[in-house]
Amino acid sequence: MREDYEKLFSYLKAPEPSDGLFSDILSRIKRERQIIILRKRLALFSIGMIGSVIAFFPAFSAVWADLSQSGFASFVSLIFSDSAEMLVLWQDFMFSVLEAIPVLGIAMLLAALFVFLGSAKLFMKDFKIVFPNSRLIIN
């Protein structure tokens, strides 16, 4: 019985692969590798965005607390209440305002904001490459 099958299939020609099949396979493998790398980058940027949002709230509360403790609001209110005196003593007033600004808290707040914006920019760029037909990205 086996000999009959062997004889039957010996007359058939083996199918020939199409032209460019090898290059198509290699380009598909390369594309899949790129997608895997991009998905890892998407995960990294997502973690960066989530971490920066989480860090934003404590930084904002620290800036708010530092502004209230330093008396920054009272200096700003002087602009509206005693503007003539402020214009006469503007150099001393500016030094007082600069001393009252919570630089460290503002730096933390801006760092969290810039990390979020940078991660969001790179996330959207990679998201558009990985999912080109998605409706989430507006051109």
Residue pairs with C-beta under 8 A, 6 or more apart in sequence:
34 129
35 130
38 126
38 129
38 130
39 130
41 122
41 126
42 123
42 126
42 127
42 130
45 119
45 120
45 122
45 123
45 126
46 119
46 123
48 115
48 116
48 118
48 119
49 116
49 119
49 120
49 123
51 115
52 112
52 113
52 115
52 116
52 119
53 112
53 116
55 108
55 111
55 112
55 115
56 109
56 112
56 113
56 116
59 105
59 108
59 109
59 111
59 112
60 109
62 102
62 105
62 108
62 109
63 102
63 105
63 106
63 108
63 109
66 102
66 104
66 105
67 73
67 100
67 102
70 99
70 100
70 101
70 102
71 100
72 97
72 100
72 101
72 102
75 93
75 96
75 97
75 100
76 97
78 85
78 86
78 93
79 86
86 93
124 137
127 134
127 136
127 137
128 134
128 137
131 137
